[in-house]
Amino acid sequence: VQLVESGGGLVQPGGSLRLSCAASGFTFSSYVMRWYRQAPGKDRELVALITTGGGSTDYVDSVKDRFTISRDNAKSTVYLQMNSLKPEDTAVYFCNAFRSAGITWNYWGQGTQVTVSS
């Protein structure tokens, strides 16, 4: 099982980034996909999630109307489009795959750094 994030980097306030997470080794379309982030000295925070078919999404209030989560099940990839970035969005962003069906499967990527600074 692998989840490989990419697309992080340094961006100025107000800028945009698009994160990608390429999955392999499991049935991607059967998993809810989530993006988390962790800033220095803070707990890991759920940022956004998308259901298996992509029909439903949810966001933490602080990113609503700025971030958009999407998925391409044919490519086993989930995305996070981040617009109007703020310094407080600075964190390591992690991709997560979750499935619960009697037992629970929970996979994590290694994370990608996003830094918002002028």
TORSEMAR-84633 format. One record per residue (C-alpha): residue in one letter; y, z, x. Coordinates in pm, 1 decimal. Each point is the difference from the previous one (the first is absolute). Last residue first. Layout:
BEGIN
 res        v        w        u
   A        Y        Z        X
...
This chain:
BEGIN
 res        v        w        u
   S   3652.1    178.7    581.0
   S   -324.4    163.9   -101.2
   V   -298.0    -49.1   -226.3
   T   -324.8     49.7    190.2
   V   -333.3   -104.9   -146.2
   Q   -307.4     83.1    206.5
   T   -338.3   -138.8   -103.5
   G   -303.4    207.6    -88.8
   Q   -360.3     23.1    117.5
   G   -147.4   -103.8   -331.8
   W   -173.6    237.4   -235.4
   Y   -312.8     -8.6   -217.7
   N    -96.8    216.9   -299.0
   W   -326.4    -39.8   -189.3
   T    -75.7    254.4   -268.3
   I   -326.4     75.5   -175.8
   G    -68.2    -27.6   -369.3
   A    203.0   -316.6      1.5
   S    324.7     69.9    184.8
   R    161.7   -266.0    215.3
   F    289.4     20.5    241.1
   A    135.2   -228.9    270.0
   N    293.8    130.2    203.5
   C    267.8   -173.5    208.6
   F    219.5    218.2    214.9
   Y    371.1    -17.6     73.4
   V    140.1    197.2    293.2
   A    344.5    113.6    -96.8
   T    365.0   -101.4    -32.0
   D     76.2    -43.0   -369.2
   E    267.0    269.8     35.2
   P    206.3   -243.0    209.3
   K     26.7   -225.2   -306.5
   L   -157.6   -336.1    -74.6
   S    153.6   -220.8   -264.1
   N   -329.1   -187.4    -33.9
   M   -359.8     90.0     78.5
   Q   -276.2   -239.7    -97.3
   L   -332.2    181.1     27.7
   Y   -304.9   -221.3     20.0
   V   -373.0     29.9    -61.4
   T   -256.6   -235.1    147.3
   S   -359.0    -87.2    -79.4
   K     96.1   -370.7     17.1
   A   -145.9    -93.4   -338.6
   N    102.4    342.4   -130.3
   D    365.3    -70.1     71.2
   R    195.2    318.5    -57.7
   S    350.4    111.7    -88.0
   I    225.6    300.6     54.7
   T    374.3    -32.9    -51.2
   F    263.7    225.4    153.5
   R    369.7     30.5    -90.9
   D      6.3     49.2   -379.1
   K   -198.0    322.2     37.4
   V     -5.6    128.9    358.0
   S    118.0    361.0    -45.0
   D   -179.3     35.5   -333.5
   V   -346.2    -36.8    152.3
   Y   -150.5   -321.4   -123.0
   D   -261.0   -125.5   -244.9
   T   -175.4   -329.3    -56.1
   S   -218.6   -149.6   -269.6
   G   -153.4   -341.9    -45.4
   G    -98.7    -50.9    361.1
   G   -364.7    -46.0    -83.3
   T   -113.2    311.3    184.0
   T    302.6    211.4    -78.3
   I    307.9     16.3    217.7
   L    151.2    303.4    167.8
   A    331.3     94.3    154.2
   V    166.8    257.1    225.2
   L   -250.1    286.2     22.3
   E    141.7    248.5    250.4
   R   -154.4    140.7    320.0
   D    155.4    336.8     72.8
   K    312.9     27.8    211.5
   G     78.5     90.1    360.7
   P     49.9   -361.4    103.3
   A    -17.3   -230.5   -302.6
   Q   -329.3    -86.3   -163.1
   R    -50.6   -292.4   -232.3
   Y   -260.4    -97.6   -253.7
   W    -85.9   -339.8   -143.2
   R   -276.5    -20.7   -256.8
   M   -274.7   -239.9   -102.3
   V   -232.6     67.3   -290.4
   Y   -336.8   -137.2    103.3
   S   -249.2   -233.2   -165.3
   S    180.2   -317.3    112.3
   F    -38.6     97.7    365.0
   T   -379.3      7.3     -3.5
   F    -51.6    155.0    343.6
   G    -13.5    -97.7    367.2
   S    342.9   -155.3     28.2
   A    356.0     73.9   -101.6
   A    327.8   -152.6    116.7
   C    305.8    215.5    -61.9
   S    338.0   -170.4     -2.1
   L    349.1    146.9     22.0
   R    305.5   -201.6    -92.7
   L    333.1    114.0    138.3
   S    352.3    -11.9   -134.5
   G    348.7    101.1    108.7
   G    255.0    226.5   -160.2
   P     -4.8    238.3    293.7
   Q    -92.7   -189.6    316.7
   V   -361.0    -79.2     81.0
   L   -243.3    109.4    268.9
   G   -364.6    -87.6    -44.8
   G   -293.4    -13.2   -236.0
   G   -169.2   -320.5   -105.1
   S   -364.0     86.4     54.5
   E   -267.2    227.5   -142.4
   V   -371.2    -40.3     74.3
   L   -251.7    157.8   -236.0
   Q   -353.5    -18.6    133.5
   V   -343.8     93.6   -129.4
